[in-house]
Amino acid sequence: MARIAVIGAGMGAMAAAARLAVAGHRVTVYERASTYGGALGRFERDGFTFDTGPGLLRLPAVYRDLFLKTGKEPLEDRVELTPTDPAARHLFADGTDVSLPNASRAGVVSALDGALGAGAGEKWGDFLGRARDAWDRSRRPLLEEPLWPDWQVLARDPYPALRLRRLLRSPRQASTLAEIGAWELGDPRLAALLTSHGLAEGLDPRTAPASAALLPYLEQSFGSWYVRGGMRELARAVYERCLARRVTFVFDAEVTGIVEKDGRAAGVELAGGEVAEADHVVLAAQPRPGSGPLSGREPWRDGDMRPAADPAPGRFTVLLALRGERPADAVHRTVVHSPDAAAEAEAVFTTRHPAIRPTVTVLRPDDPATRPDDAHEAVTLTATVPPQGPVDWTDEQVRERYADTLVEVAGAAVPELRERILWRVARTPADTEAETGAQGGSVPAPSLAGAGAHRLHPGNRTRLPGLYLAGGWAHPGGGLAHAGMSGALVSGLIVEGDDFRGSQ
């Protein structure tokens, strides 16, 4: 039985902790905050309840597997998972309105044909076929296996881009998400549908590799799921599973250093000077050399695989407490697209300013647990924005002006929205940074093949024996499902060592 110290109590950390405890190890989790869950936070006021992190779950099989492997108890015995159908309603700048069914490729094709015109659905369906090929080629090395020692092979993009002939000019093939939209899909609304998936993950469609096409494929093939009571309930269920497996949690415990002995990780040092010895250390927080546990060291296994120099984008969220009941025909998720996607990308990723007319996601869960009674409704608005730093999100005027912008845009999805507002709370990347410690309040994107392997995250093994990386800032990257996968990979590496070949 080994002693294992886990730094952080986010979803990747807890996924690793539960699996390691079941394997017979003594696991202690050290969390700088006063609660578990990482980005899966909750805001409560006057009987309203809001998620402050991800609002939906994709690839629920990751957490189903976690619960079966750590107790042979179905996830659905602990939380109520419900598919959102339709998966999303999309409102485009030209007034086109289309609702796409959940996990039904044929239904999506039919809906797009009906809303955008004959042939639009077929074009999108053909694109999804190519995205499926990218998924089949990259799923195992990107999600289910530790990062290969020769990870450079993932520099090649698995997306089978069409070879498009041009009169008197050489053929061209799309290498980015934006190029797929412009060259293969053609219709600006289909292009907006595609690139919005990348933007939602904090990816610049102009530079995101074509392999990012698998993002809409995952949604439309495996569905979108909501946890009754809010996504925080998923964090609670995983936390309780850890407690049931005798994982120890120490909250309000900031780890300031990793103890080394005989050339390997041998424990952690806490802010008060206390040292907790361990045989293995799992760092499940953003690994930033020069501060915190990694002060003075860079533990990446491969020298070229370092976090990006500039912080990734964050999320701006407006929590709305509304008077009036939720209409029976309201859709759980609506995406109101920007009228100028190129200008939005330029603002968020290049000039580092909030977009003037952003793409806004509107969440309206049909969940009594989110509101004081049926005469009220809880609505959440979200947009991708530059991180704290380039924009001073602590400035109240900046924050409130941008909250006004999101409310104005969301009015296209929620009639009489302004008139219904009882109160609102704006949350910015500055809040994310304060609560999770992520630099600039950035949200990590999922790992992607292609782009010279620059879209990969550091591997779960490090140069320092006994030190492992988990969570959204490590392989296979950001997102609820990906965090759960990282926990499975780290536990496999510790339990099976060099014999571990990946999750099954």
Backbone torsions as a table, in degrees:
resi	resn	phi	psi	omega
1	MET	NA	120.6	-179.4
2	ALA	-96.5	153.6	173.0
3	ARG	-91.7	127.7	-176.6
4	ILE	-126.5	127.5	175.8
5	ALA	-104.2	126.2	178.4
6	VAL	-111.3	126.9	-179.0
7	ILE	-98.6	112.4	-177.3
8	GLY	106.1	148.6	-179.7
9	ALA	-124.7	35.0	173.6
10	GLY	-77.5	-173.8	-173.9
11	MET	-67.5	-39.3	177.3
12	GLY	-65.0	-40.4	179.1
13	ALA	-62.4	-47.4	-177.9
14	MET	-69.6	-33.3	177.1
15	ALA	-63.2	-40.8	177.4
16	ALA	-68.4	-43.4	-176.4
17	ALA	-61.3	-45.1	-178.9
18	ALA	-62.7	-44.2	-179.4
19	ARG	-66.4	-39.9	-179.7
20	LEU	-68.6	-36.7	178.4
21	ALA	-65.3	-40.2	178.2
22	VAL	-63.4	-30.9	179.3
23	ALA	-76.5	-0.9	174.3
24	GLY	102.5	6.9	-178.6
25	HIS	-90.2	157.2	177.8
26	ARG	-95.9	111.7	-169.5
27	VAL	-113.8	131.0	174.1
28	THR	-124.4	129.7	-180.0
29	VAL	-105.1	128.1	178.7
30	TYR	-110.9	120.9	-175.5
31	GLU	-124.7	128.2	-178.4
32	ARG	-68.0	-27.4	178.9
33	ALA	-87.0	-178.8	-177.2
34	SER	-96.8	6.4	-179.8
35	THR	-150.0	174.5	-178.4
36	TYR	-96.6	173.5	170.4
37	GLY	107.1	-18.6	179.8
38	GLY	59.2	-121.1	-176.9
39	ALA	-71.4	-14.5	-180.0
40	LEU	-83.3	72.9	-179.1
41	GLY	-94.9	178.3	-178.4
42	ARG	-144.5	141.4	174.7
43	PHE	-122.6	129.1	-178.2
44	GLU	-127.9	137.4	176.9
45	ARG	-164.5	133.0	173.9
46	ASP	53.2	34.6	179.3
47	GLY	86.5	-3.1	175.9
48	PHE	-94.7	145.2	178.6
49	THR	-133.2	132.6	-177.8
50	PHE	-131.1	143.5	165.8
51	ASP	-77.3	139.0	176.7
52	THR	-105.6	2.6	176.4
53	GLY	-125.3	-142.5	179.7
54	PRO	-56.1	140.3	-177.8
55	GLY	-102.4	-11.3	-178.3
56	LEU	-140.9	160.5	179.7
57	LEU	-118.9	133.3	171.3
58	ARG	-117.2	157.3	-175.0
59	LEU	53.2	56.6	-179.9
60	PRO	-61.4	-14.8	178.8
61	ALA	-57.7	-27.1	179.6
62	VAL	-61.6	-45.1	-178.3
63	TYR	-82.6	-27.7	171.7
64	ARG	-60.6	-42.7	178.9
65	ASP	-65.1	-39.8	178.6
66	LEU	-58.5	-44.7	-177.1
67	PHE	-71.1	-36.8	177.9
68	LEU	-68.5	-38.6	-177.5
69	LYS	-77.2	-17.0	-177.9
70	THR	-112.4	17.0	178.1
71	GLY	167.9	1.3	179.4
72	LYS	53.6	36.7	178.9
73	GLU	-122.2	124.3	-177.0
74	PRO	-60.5	145.3	175.6
75	LEU	-56.2	-38.9	-177.5
76	GLU	-66.2	-12.4	172.6
77	ASP	-76.6	-15.9	-176.4
78	ARG	-107.9	-30.6	178.6
79	VAL	-138.7	158.5	176.6
80	GLU	-100.6	108.2	179.1
81	LEU	-93.1	130.0	178.4
82	THR	-130.4	131.4	176.0
83	PRO	-71.7	142.5	176.7
84	THR	-89.6	120.4	-179.1
85	ASP	-136.9	115.9	4.6
86	PRO	-67.4	158.3	179.5
87	ALA	-65.0	-37.5	179.0
88	ALA	-165.4	149.2	169.6
89	ARG	-105.1	134.5	-179.2
90	HIS	-116.7	125.7	176.1
91	LEU	-110.3	113.6	-176.7
92	PHE	-94.0	164.5	-173.1
93	ALA	-62.6	-27.1	-178.9
94	ASP	-85.6	5.1	179.3
95	GLY	95.9	-5.2	177.3
96	THR	-63.7	136.4	-176.5
97	ASP	-128.9	120.0	-179.7
98	VAL	-140.3	134.8	175.4
99	SER	-107.2	126.8	-176.6
100	LEU	-103.2	127.8	-178.3
101	PRO	-67.3	161.6	-177.2
102	ASN	-83.6	125.4	171.9
103	ALA	52.8	46.0	177.6
104	SER	-141.4	99.9	-179.1
105	ARG	-63.6	-42.9	179.5
106	ALA	-63.0	-39.4	179.2
107	GLY	-66.4	-37.7	178.1
108	VAL	-64.8	-44.6	179.3
109	VAL	-58.7	-45.7	-179.2
110	SER	-64.3	-43.0	-178.9
111	ALA	-64.3	-40.7	180.0
112	LEU	-68.9	-38.8	176.0
113	ASP	-60.3	-43.0	-177.7
114	GLY	-67.8	-34.8	-174.9
115	ALA	-93.4	-36.4	-174.0
116	LEU	-103.8	-12.4	-178.9
117	GLY	113.4	152.3	-178.4
118	ALA	-55.7	135.2	179.3
119	GLY	99.1	-23.5	-179.9
120	ALA	-66.3	-42.1	179.7
121	GLY	-64.9	-42.1	179.6
122	GLU	-63.0	-40.7	179.6
123	LYS	-63.2	-42.3	177.5
124	TRP	-67.3	-39.8	178.8
125	GLY	-62.2	-41.3	177.3
126	ASP	-63.3	-40.2	176.7
127	PHE	-60.9	-44.4	179.3
128	LEU	-60.8	-32.3	176.3
129	GLY	-63.1	-41.0	177.6
130	ARG	-70.0	-37.0	176.8
131	ALA	-63.6	-35.5	177.0
132	ARG	-63.3	-39.0	177.3
133	ASP	-61.1	-41.3	177.9
134	ALA	-62.9	-39.6	177.9
135	TRP	-64.2	-47.0	-178.9
136	ASP	-61.9	-36.4	-177.5
137	ARG	-77.8	-27.8	-173.1
138	SER	-110.7	-12.5	-173.6
139	ARG	-55.0	-52.0	-174.8
140	ARG	-64.8	-55.3	-177.7
141	PRO	-69.8	-24.0	-176.5
142	LEU	-90.5	-25.7	-172.4
143	LEU	-123.3	-32.5	-168.0
144	GLU	-112.1	-3.6	179.7
145	GLU	-126.8	150.2	170.6
146	PRO	-58.7	153.5	-179.9
147	LEU	-59.2	128.7	-178.0
148	TRP	-61.8	147.3	173.5
149	PRO	-57.4	-36.0	175.9
150	ASP	-96.6	57.4	-174.1
151	TRP	-62.9	-13.9	-179.2
152	GLN	-62.5	-19.8	178.1
153	VAL	-63.8	-21.0	178.2
154	LEU	-79.6	2.9	175.5
155	ALA	-68.4	-23.6	179.0
156	ARG	-78.5	137.0	-178.2
157	ASP	-81.5	126.2	-178.7
158	PRO	-79.8	-6.7	-178.3
159	TYR	-74.8	123.5	-179.0
160	PRO	-81.2	76.3	-176.6
161	ALA	-61.0	143.3	177.7
162	LEU	-66.4	143.2	173.9
163	ARG	-92.1	108.2	-171.5
164	LEU	-101.8	118.8	-179.0
165	ARG	-79.1	148.2	177.8
166	ARG	-135.4	141.6	-177.6
167	LEU	-63.8	123.5	176.7
168	LEU	60.8	17.5	178.5
169	ARG	-138.1	157.5	-179.1
170	SER	-67.9	149.7	178.2
171	PRO	-61.2	158.2	178.2
172	ARG	-130.7	154.8	177.8
173	GLN	-134.3	139.3	-179.1
174	ALA	-68.9	135.2	176.3
175	SER	-120.2	-5.4	178.3
176	THR	-130.6	166.9	179.2
177	LEU	-62.3	-42.2	-179.4
178	ALA	-64.6	-37.2	179.5
179	GLU	-68.7	-36.3	174.6
180	ILE	-59.3	-46.0	-179.6
181	GLY	-60.6	-44.1	-175.8
182	ALA	-77.9	-39.7	-170.9
183	TRP	-95.8	-35.4	-176.3
184	GLU	-98.0	-35.5	-177.6
185	LEU	-92.3	-36.9	174.1
186	GLY	77.3	-61.0	-178.4
187	ASP	-62.7	124.9	-178.0
188	PRO	-60.6	-25.8	177.9
189	ARG	-74.0	-39.5	174.2
190	LEU	-64.6	-39.0	177.7
191	ALA	-62.4	-41.6	178.7
192	ALA	-65.3	-39.2	177.6
193	LEU	-59.5	-44.1	-179.6
194	LEU	-66.9	-54.0	-172.8
195	THR	-68.6	-22.6	178.2
196	SER	-64.4	-28.9	177.6
197	HIS	-67.2	-39.9	177.0
198	GLY	-68.3	-44.2	179.9
199	LEU	-58.8	-40.8	-179.8
200	ALA	-62.0	-25.8	178.6
201	GLU	-94.1	7.1	-179.6
202	GLY	79.9	23.5	-178.6
203	LEU	-104.9	135.1	176.1
204	ASP	-77.4	113.6	-177.4
205	PRO	-58.5	-24.0	-178.9
206	ARG	-73.3	-23.5	-177.8
207	THR	-122.3	-14.5	178.8
208	ALA	-62.1	132.7	-177.6
209	PRO	-63.1	158.3	-179.7
210	ALA	-57.8	-25.4	-179.9
211	SER	-61.6	-16.4	175.7
212	ALA	-64.8	-7.4	174.6
213	ALA	-59.4	-21.1	-179.6
214	LEU	-71.1	-13.0	-180.0
215	LEU	-65.2	-52.4	174.7
216	PRO	-66.2	-29.2	177.4
217	TYR	-61.9	-43.6	-179.4
218	LEU	-61.8	-44.2	-178.8
219	GLU	-63.6	-45.4	-172.5
220	GLN	-84.7	-8.5	176.9
221	SER	-102.2	-39.2	-175.4
222	PHE	-108.4	-8.3	173.1
223	GLY	86.7	169.5	174.4
224	SER	-116.0	138.0	-172.9
225	TRP	-128.8	143.6	177.9
226	TYR	-117.5	143.8	177.5
227	VAL	-101.1	120.3	179.8
228	ARG	-56.4	134.1	-175.9
229	GLY	92.4	-7.3	-179.3
230	GLY	104.1	158.0	-175.8
231	MET	-66.0	-19.0	175.5
232	ARG	-59.0	-26.4	178.3
233	GLU	-64.4	-30.5	175.8
234	LEU	-65.8	-43.1	176.9
235	ALA	-61.4	-42.1	179.0
236	ARG	-60.7	-42.6	-178.8
237	ALA	-63.4	-41.9	179.4
238	VAL	-68.6	-39.8	177.0
239	TYR	-60.2	-45.9	179.3
240	GLU	-65.4	-33.4	175.8
241	ARG	-65.0	-38.9	176.6
242	CYS	-61.8	-44.9	179.4
243	LEU	-61.9	-40.0	179.5
244	ALA	-64.0	-25.9	178.9
245	ARG	-97.3	15.5	172.9
246	ARG	66.8	32.8	169.0
247	VAL	-75.8	135.2	178.7
248	THR	-95.9	132.9	177.3
249	PHE	-112.8	135.2	174.8
250	VAL	-123.0	107.4	-178.2
251	PHE	-92.3	167.0	-176.0
252	ASP	53.1	39.0	-176.8
253	ALA	-125.9	97.3	-179.5
254	GLU	-84.3	125.2	176.7
255	VAL	-87.6	125.9	-177.1
256	THR	-107.4	-12.7	-179.5
257	GLY	-164.2	159.2	176.0
258	ILE	-106.6	126.1	-178.7
259	VAL	-79.6	133.4	176.9
260	GLU	-114.9	142.8	177.1
261	LYS	-150.6	128.5	179.6
262	ASP	54.9	37.5	173.9
263	GLY	78.2	19.4	178.1
264	ARG	-146.6	164.2	177.1
265	ALA	-66.5	133.0	-175.7
266	ALA	-132.5	12.6	177.6
267	GLY	149.8	-171.2	-179.6
268	VAL	-131.0	151.5	175.5
269	GLU	-109.5	130.4	-178.0
270	LEU	-94.5	165.4	-174.7
271	ALA	-58.3	-32.7	-179.9
272	GLY	-79.8	0.9	-179.6
273	GLY	97.4	-10.1	179.9
274	GLU	-68.0	142.9	176.8
275	VAL	-113.9	128.8	176.0
276	ALA	-110.6	115.2	-178.0
277	GLU	-73.9	149.7	179.6
278	ALA	-157.3	155.3	176.1
279	ASP	-87.8	-26.3	176.3
280	HIS	-141.0	148.9	176.6
281	VAL	-126.1	131.2	176.9
282	VAL	-112.8	114.9	177.0
283	LEU	-93.3	109.4	-178.2
284	ALA	-114.7	45.5	176.1
285	ALA	-138.9	170.0	-178.1
286	GLN	-61.3	119.7	-178.2
287	PRO	-81.3	102.3	-178.5
288	ARG	-116.1	101.6	178.1
289	PRO	-57.5	142.3	178.2
290	GLY	100.1	-9.0	178.3
291	SER	-151.6	152.7	176.6
292	GLY	65.7	-148.6	-173.8
293	PRO	-58.2	-27.1	-174.8
294	LEU	-102.8	22.5	-178.3
295	SER	-54.8	122.9	175.4
296	GLY	82.5	3.7	-178.7
297	ARG	-138.6	156.8	174.0
298	GLU	-126.1	104.4	-170.7
299	PRO	-88.4	6.4	-175.0
300	TRP	-58.2	139.0	-178.5
301	ARG	-69.3	-32.0	-179.3
302	ASP	-120.4	126.9	-170.7
303	GLY	-58.8	-29.4	-177.7
304	ASP	-83.9	-10.3	-175.0
305	MET	-96.9	85.9	-179.3
306	ARG	-122.3	154.4	175.1
307	PRO	-59.1	151.6	179.2
308	ALA	-58.5	147.1	-177.9
309	ALA	-66.6	-37.9	-178.6
310	ASP	-96.2	137.9	178.8
311	PRO	-59.3	142.1	176.9
312	ALA	-71.1	165.9	177.9
313	PRO	-61.6	165.0	176.1
314	GLY	-121.0	-165.2	-179.5
315	ARG	-121.6	136.5	171.4
316	PHE	-107.3	124.8	-173.8
317	THR	-127.4	137.8	175.1
318	VAL	-119.3	121.2	178.1
319	LEU	-95.4	121.7	-174.3
320	LEU	-115.9	122.6	170.8
321	ALA	-96.1	116.1	-173.8
322	LEU	-111.8	143.0	168.7
323	ARG	-84.9	148.6	-179.0
324	GLY	99.2	143.4	-176.0
325	GLU	-73.0	157.3	175.5
326	ARG	-74.7	123.9	179.9
327	PRO	-60.3	146.9	-177.7
328	ALA	-63.3	-27.5	-177.4
329	ASP	-95.8	9.9	179.4
330	ALA	-66.7	144.6	-180.0
331	VAL	-96.9	140.5	-177.4
332	HIS	-58.6	-47.0	-177.3
333	ARG	-129.1	126.9	175.2
334	THR	-124.3	134.0	175.5
335	VAL	-108.4	116.1	176.3
336	VAL	-97.3	109.6	-170.9
337	HIS	-78.7	146.4	175.9
338	SER	-66.6	144.5	176.5
339	PRO	-72.0	-13.5	-179.4
340	ASP	-142.1	87.5	-176.9
341	ALA	-63.5	-35.5	179.8
342	ALA	-65.0	-42.2	178.7
343	ALA	-66.7	-36.5	178.0
344	GLU	-63.2	-46.2	178.9
345	ALA	-62.7	-40.8	178.7
346	GLU	-60.6	-43.5	-178.6
347	ALA	-66.8	-47.6	-173.2
348	VAL	-73.5	-41.2	-170.0
349	PHE	-103.4	-20.3	-176.1
350	THR	-110.3	-64.0	-179.3
351	THR	-79.8	-13.0	176.8
352	ARG	59.6	51.3	174.1
353	HIS	-125.7	152.3	174.0
354	PRO	-62.1	135.4	180.0
355	ALA	-63.6	142.1	-179.3
356	ILE	-65.7	-43.2	176.8
357	ARG	-126.6	85.1	-174.1
358	PRO	-77.4	162.8	166.5
359	THR	-76.3	125.9	-175.0
360	VAL	-120.2	129.8	173.9
361	THR	-96.9	128.6	-177.7
362	VAL	-112.2	119.6	178.3
363	LEU	-107.8	124.5	-179.3
364	ARG	-131.2	73.6	-176.9
365	PRO	-65.3	138.3	175.0
366	ASP	-88.7	76.1	-170.8
367	ASP	-140.0	110.0	179.2
368	PRO	-57.1	-24.0	-178.9
369	ALA	-69.8	-13.4	-177.1
370	THR	-93.7	-3.9	-173.8
371	ARG	-140.8	156.3	-177.4
372	PRO	-68.6	-31.4	178.6
373	ASP	-165.0	178.1	-176.5
374	ASP	-75.3	-2.0	175.9
375	ALA	-91.3	9.5	179.9
376	HIS	-138.8	167.2	-179.9
377	GLU	-145.0	141.9	175.3
378	ALA	-105.5	124.6	-177.4
379	VAL	-128.8	140.1	179.3
380	THR	-121.8	131.7	177.2
381	LEU	-112.9	138.8	-177.9
382	THR	-139.9	141.4	173.5
383	ALA	-140.9	151.4	175.5
384	THR	-84.1	131.1	-174.2
385	VAL	-139.2	165.8	174.1
386	PRO	-62.3	156.6	-178.4
387	PRO	-74.4	172.7	171.9
388	GLN	-63.8	134.3	-177.0
389	GLY	127.0	-75.5	173.3
390	PRO	-59.1	-33.6	173.7
391	VAL	-119.0	133.7	177.4
392	ASP	-85.9	88.5	-177.6
393	TRP	-75.0	-5.3	175.1
394	THR	-80.9	-11.9	178.8
395	ASP	-73.1	116.9	-175.0
396	GLU	-60.5	-39.0	-180.0
397	GLN	-65.8	-41.8	177.1
398	VAL	-61.4	-45.5	-177.7
399	ARG	-62.8	-46.7	-175.4
400	GLU	-72.5	-34.9	176.3
401	ARG	-63.1	-40.3	-179.0
402	TYR	-74.6	-30.0	172.9
403	ALA	-61.8	-40.0	175.2
404	ASP	-59.1	-40.6	-180.0
405	THR	-61.8	-46.0	-179.7
406	LEU	-64.4	-39.9	179.0
407	VAL	-63.8	-41.4	179.2
408	GLU	-61.6	-46.6	180.0
409	VAL	-63.8	-43.2	-176.5
410	ALA	-67.8	-15.6	177.7
411	GLY	-59.2	-23.9	176.7
412	ALA	-67.8	-23.7	-178.4
413	ALA	-99.8	-26.6	-177.0
414	VAL	-124.8	100.4	-178.9
415	PRO	-57.0	142.5	177.9
416	GLU	54.4	37.3	-175.4
417	LEU	-61.0	-50.3	-176.4
418	ARG	-59.9	-39.4	-178.0
419	GLU	-67.6	-22.4	-176.1
420	ARG	-91.1	-9.2	-172.7
421	ILE	-72.4	121.3	171.2
422	LEU	-81.8	-49.2	176.2
423	TRP	-160.2	164.1	179.1
424	ARG	-143.3	154.9	176.6
425	VAL	-131.9	125.0	177.8
426	ALA	-98.1	132.8	178.3
427	ARG	-122.1	135.4	-171.1
428	THR	-124.1	174.5	174.1
429	PRO	-57.2	-26.2	176.8
430	ALA	-63.5	-37.9	177.0
431	ASP	-67.5	-41.1	178.6
432	THR	-61.0	-43.8	179.8
433	GLU	-62.1	-42.8	-178.6
434	ALA	-65.6	-36.4	-174.2
435	GLU	-86.9	-33.6	-175.3
436	THR	-111.1	-15.3	-178.0
437	GLY	83.5	-1.4	-179.5
438	ALA	-67.2	132.4	-177.2
439	GLN	-57.5	122.7	179.1
440	GLY	68.5	7.9	-175.7
441	GLY	71.1	23.8	-179.8
442	SER	-67.1	152.1	175.4
443	VAL	-114.4	122.7	-175.8
444	PRO	-69.1	140.2	176.4
445	ALA	-87.0	160.0	175.7
446	PRO	-69.3	153.6	174.8
447	SER	-66.6	145.4	179.3
448	LEU	-137.6	143.6	172.6
449	ALA	-78.6	165.1	-178.9
450	GLY	89.9	-172.2	178.3
451	ALA	54.2	36.7	178.8
452	GLY	65.6	22.0	-179.4
453	ALA	68.6	13.7	179.8
454	HIS	-77.2	-7.3	178.8
455	ARG	-99.1	13.9	175.7
456	LEU	-90.8	152.4	174.7
457	HIS	-98.6	161.2	177.9
458	PRO	-54.6	143.6	-179.2
459	GLY	-66.5	165.7	-176.7
460	ASN	-74.7	-25.6	173.2
461	ARG	-89.7	150.7	-179.5
462	THR	-124.5	176.2	178.3
463	ARG	-67.6	-26.1	-179.0
464	LEU	-90.3	111.6	179.1
465	PRO	-54.5	138.3	179.3
466	GLY	89.7	-7.7	178.3
467	LEU	-109.5	127.2	-177.3
468	TYR	-127.0	154.9	178.7
469	LEU	-114.2	135.4	177.9
470	ALA	-138.0	172.0	177.7
471	GLY	91.7	-175.2	-172.8
472	GLY	-66.2	-19.0	-178.7
473	TRP	-92.1	3.9	177.9
474	ALA	-122.7	169.5	175.7
475	HIS	-54.4	130.9	7.4
476	PRO	-99.4	24.3	172.6
477	GLY	101.8	-165.9	-170.6
478	GLY	-82.2	162.6	-178.0
479	GLY	114.0	149.6	-177.7
480	LEU	-58.0	-48.2	-179.0
481	ALA	-64.5	-43.6	-179.0
482	HIS	-63.0	-37.6	177.6
483	ALA	-62.1	-43.1	177.3
484	GLY	-62.2	-36.7	177.8
485	MET	-65.9	-39.3	179.8
486	SER	-62.3	-38.0	177.3
487	GLY	-63.0	-39.5	178.0
488	ALA	-65.1	-39.9	-179.0
489	LEU	-66.8	-44.3	-179.5
490	VAL	-64.2	-43.6	179.5
491	SER	-63.3	-38.2	177.7
492	GLY	-63.9	-40.9	179.5
493	LEU	-65.1	-38.6	-179.3
494	ILE	-73.7	-42.7	-175.8
495	VAL	-75.0	-43.7	-174.4
496	GLU	-101.2	-14.5	178.1
497	GLY	66.0	-141.3	-176.1
498	ASP	-67.3	-12.6	178.6
499	ASP	-80.5	-11.1	-175.9
500	PHE	-71.5	126.8	-177.9
501	ARG	-114.9	2.8	177.9
502	GLY	126.0	167.0	-178.7
503	SER	-74.0	150.6	178.1
504	GLN	-107.1	NA	NA
